[in-house]
Amino acid sequence: MEINRFDTIEKVKWLTEHNLLCKQNGFKAVTASGPENMEGVMAEYRKTENFIVIDDTSDNRVYSGRPGWFTRSTITVWVMAAVKYNDGDDYNEKMKLCREIFRQFVARLIYEKQKLMKPELMFLDLSNILYKELGRYSINGACGLYFMIDNEAPTDLTFKQNEWE
């Protein structure tokens, strides 16, 4: 059976491009390889103030799901907005914006999985989503949050003698 895999980068780019709040506030979807390598943000920060950053790496675990084996991949996405230096009101307003975009993204994913039954979302675990707001001084000139969603897809671990000498 062919599994329709979830493409994190394509899906989050689509969410960003089709979300009215993202469009109205100039959010751009970029990729990064973890929080220590925000190359997508660095390449665009002079032209763009607000970002949806998609981690192009993932943490994975293979586990027994009785019956069968599964691979759990944790997907991480940051919602970040530029803030004016030393302006608490701007910071609070932008954090509200980031929280609302997060809420809208999750609501859309739930809608597509439960109501539209999109096959690529079949193994996406939307019942337990971790999110954490960045501290006021985490990233100079920006605020936001990141969220993590698990995708749990079946994994074929059938032993095949022809793969061995």
C-alpha positions in Angstrom: 0.0 0.0 0.0 1.4 3.4 -1.0 1.3 5.9 1.8 0.4 9.5 0.8 3.2 11.4 2.7 2.7 14.7 4.4 4.9 17.4 2.8 5.6 19.9 5.6 7.2 22.6 3.5 4.6 22.6 0.8 1.7 22.5 3.2 3.0 25.3 5.4 3.8 27.5 2.4 0.3 26.9 1.1 -1.2 27.9 4.5 0.9 31.1 4.5 0.0 32.0 1.0 -3.7 31.4 1.4 -4.2 32.8 4.9 -5.7 36.3 4.9 -4.0 37.4 8.1 -0.6 36.3 6.7 -1.3 38.1 3.4 -2.5 41.3 5.1 0.6 41.4 7.3 3.2 40.4 4.7 4.3 37.1 6.2 6.6 35.1 4.1 7.2 31.3 4.4 10.9 30.3 4.5 12.9 27.3 5.6 15.5 26.8 8.2 17.6 23.9 9.5 16.7 24.2 13.2 16.7 27.3 15.4 20.5 27.8 15.2 20.4 28.0 11.4 17.8 30.5 10.3 19.2 30.9 6.8 15.8 31.6 5.2 15.2 34.5 7.6 18.7 35.9 7.1 18.3 35.8 3.4 15.1 37.8 3.5 15.2 40.0 6.6 16.0 43.2 4.8 13.0 42.8 2.5 10.5 41.1 4.9 9.4 41.8 8.4 7.3 38.8 9.3 8.0 35.1 8.7 6.6 31.6 8.9 9.7 29.5 9.3 9.5 25.8 8.4 12.2 23.5 9.9 13.4 21.4 7.0 14.8 18.9 9.4 12.8 16.7 11.9 13.2 14.6 14.9 12.1 11.0 14.3 11.4 7.9 16.2 10.6 4.4 15.0 8.3 2.5 17.4 6.1 -0.5 17.6 2.4 0.5 17.3 1.0 -3.0 17.8 0.3 -4.1 15.2 3.2 -2.9 13.0 5.8 -0.3 13.1 5.5 3.5 12.8 7.8 6.5 12.3 6.9 9.5 14.4 8.4 12.7 12.8 8.1 15.9 14.8 7.5 19.0 12.6 8.5 22.4 13.9 7.2 25.8 12.5 7.9 29.3 13.9 5.6 32.3 13.5 7.7 35.4 13.9 7.0 39.1 13.6 9.3 42.2 13.6 8.8 44.5 16.6 9.8 48.1 17.2 12.7 48.5 19.5 11.7 49.1 23.1 8.0 49.4 22.3 5.9 47.2 24.6 2.6 48.0 22.9 4.0 46.9 19.5 5.4 43.7 21.1 2.0 42.8 22.6 0.2 43.6 19.3 2.6 41.4 17.3 2.4 38.5 19.8 -1.4 38.6 19.5 -1.0 38.5 15.7 1.4 35.4 15.9 -1.0 33.6 18.3 -3.9 34.2 16.0 -2.0 32.9 12.9 -1.1 29.8 14.9 -4.7 29.3 15.9 -5.9 29.7 12.3 -3.2 27.3 10.9 -4.2 24.6 13.4 -7.9 25.2 12.8 -7.3 24.8 9.0 -5.4 21.6 9.5 -8.1 20.1 11.7 -10.8 21.1 9.2 -8.9 19.5 6.3 -8.2 16.3 8.2 -11.6 15.8 9.8 -14.0 17.4 7.3 -12.3 17.1 4.0 -10.4 13.9 4.9 -7.3 14.8 3.0 -5.2 11.6 2.7 -1.9 13.4 3.3 -3.1 14.5 6.7 -4.2 10.9 7.8 -1.2 10.4 10.1 -0.9 13.9 11.4 -1.5 14.0 15.1 -3.5 17.1 15.8 -4.8 16.0 19.2 -1.7 17.2 21.1 0.2 20.2 19.7 3.0 21.7 21.6 3.7 25.4 21.2 5.9 27.8 23.0 6.1 31.5 22.9 9.6 33.0 22.4 10.8 35.2 25.3 10.8 39.0 24.9 14.5 39.0 24.3 15.0 35.7 22.5 15.5 37.2 19.1 16.5 40.8 18.7 13.8 42.8 16.9 11.3 39.9 16.7 8.7 38.1 18.7 6.6 35.0 18.1 6.2 31.4 18.9 6.9 27.9 17.5 4.7 24.9 17.4 5.4 21.2 17.0 3.2 18.6 15.4 3.8 14.8 15.2 3.2 12.9 12.0 3.0 9.1 12.6 3.2 7.1 9.5 3.4 3.3 9.1 6.9 2.0 8.4 7.7 -1.2 6.6 10.4 -3.0 8.6 9.9 -6.4 6.9 13.2 -8.3 6.9 14.3 -9.1 3.3 17.0 -11.7 2.9 17.9 -10.4 -0.6 19.2 -7.2 1.1 22.0 -9.1 2.9 25.0 -11.2 1.9 
